[in-house]
Amino acid sequence: MGVPQFSKKDFVLNLIEKKNQLEQNINSFGQILAVNNNIGMRESLIDADGYPRNDIDVYQVRHARHQINTLQNDLKSLMKEIEKGLEAFHAESTSSGPSGPKAASFRSNSDDMEVVETPLNPFVRVNFVSPGSPAEAAGIRFNDEIIEFGSLNASNFRELTQISEIVKHRQNERILIRVQRDNKVNELCLVPQIWSGRGLLGCNVVVIEGSSR
């Protein structure tokens, strides 16, 4: 599906609204797994004797897993469309005004939809990257300041657990991030995954003072 030429702005706005809803739905089903003994997406649902586990609601878990898989596939397709739309939108906007680290902030009112360019501010800083980790493979470096982490940015960041939630629900999937390094903005593609070290990323971040609310 191509980008509609009559309104790139409305096209991107609509896709981002759908993306936010999909992520909310994924998080909701993830909470079902969390309350069921924090079971993951691949752990066995039967016990050592071959019977359904009695410490979880097996039906709930199966349903939640199915829904998460379906929604994540939908999200993958949607992210590709968002990338196309943003490329088209930024191609139009780069010719006007001085360049700098900015992002499109989408705002709606009762009459129309408008796109407002707002300055980007980093909200966390990378203070450690493990050699051979998914973070290093993505190009993340020590002292990088993260401006965007998937759908997370300075405007909606509150605490580090938000990053953990995104990583947990996007294992083995691409997460688009933007980092500020040497006064330049770099766009990177991070894939959280199991590796030889701890966690799914192999890096650590700290909150930049004044970013959390």
Long-range contacts (C-beta under 8 A, 24 or more apart in sequence): 1-81, 2-84, 3-84, 3-85, 3-88, 8-85, 8-88, 8-89, 8-92, 9-89, 9-113, 9-114, 9-115, 10-113, 11-85, 12-82, 12-85, 12-86, 12-89, 12-104, 12-106, 12-115, 13-106, 13-108, 13-113, 13-115, 15-78, 15-81, 15-82, 15-85, 16-82, 16-106, 18-78, 19-75, 19-78, 19-79, 19-82, 19-151, 20-151, 22-71, 22-74, 22-75, 22-78, 23-75, 23-151, 23-169, 25-67, 25-71, 26-68, 26-71, 26-72, 26-75, 26-169, 27-165, 27-169, 29-64, 29-67, 29-68, 29-71, 30-64, 30-68, 30-165, 30-168, 30-169, 32-60, 32-61, 32-63, 32-64, 33-61, 33-64, 33-65, 33-68, 36-60, 36-61, 36-64, 41-65, 41-68, 41-69, 41-171, 68-169, 72-169, 72-170, 72-173, 75-173, 76-173, 76-174, 79-174, 79-176, 83-176, 89-115, 93-117, 101-147, 101-178, 101-180, 101-185, 103-147, 103-148, 103-153, 105-155, 118-155, 120-147, 120-148, 120-153, 120-154, 120-178, 120-185, 121-147, 121-154, 121-211, 122-146, 122-147, 122-154, 122-179, 122-180, 122-208, 122-211, 123-147, 123-152, 123-153, 123-154, 123-157, 123-207, 123-208, 123-211, 123-212, 124-149, 124-157, 124-160, 124-163, 124-205, 124-206, 124-207, 124-208, 124-211, 125-205, 125-206, 125-208, 126-179, 126-203, 126-204, 126-205, 127-204, 127-205, 127-206, 128-203, 128-204, 129-202, 129-203, 130-197, 130-202, 130-203, 132-195, 132-196, 132-197, 132-202, 133-195, 133-197, 133-201, 133-202, 133-203, 134-190, 134-191, 134-192, 134-193, 134-195, 134-200, 134-201, 134-202, 135-190, 135-201, 135-202, 135-203, 136-202, 136-203, 137-191, 138-177, 138-188, 138-189, 138-190, 138-191, 139-186, 139-188, 140-177, 140-179, 140-188, 140-190, 140-203, 141-179, 141-181, 143-181, 144-179, 144-180, 144-181, 144-186, 145-179, 145-180, 145-181, 145-208, 146-177, 146-178, 146-179, 146-180, 146-205, 147-178, 147-179, 147-180, 147-185, 148-176, 148-177, 148-178, 149-175, 149-177, 150-175, 150-176, 150-177, 154-211, 157-211, 157-212, 158-212, 158-213, 159-212, 160-205, 160-207, 163-205, 167-192, 167-200, 167-201, 168-200, 171-200
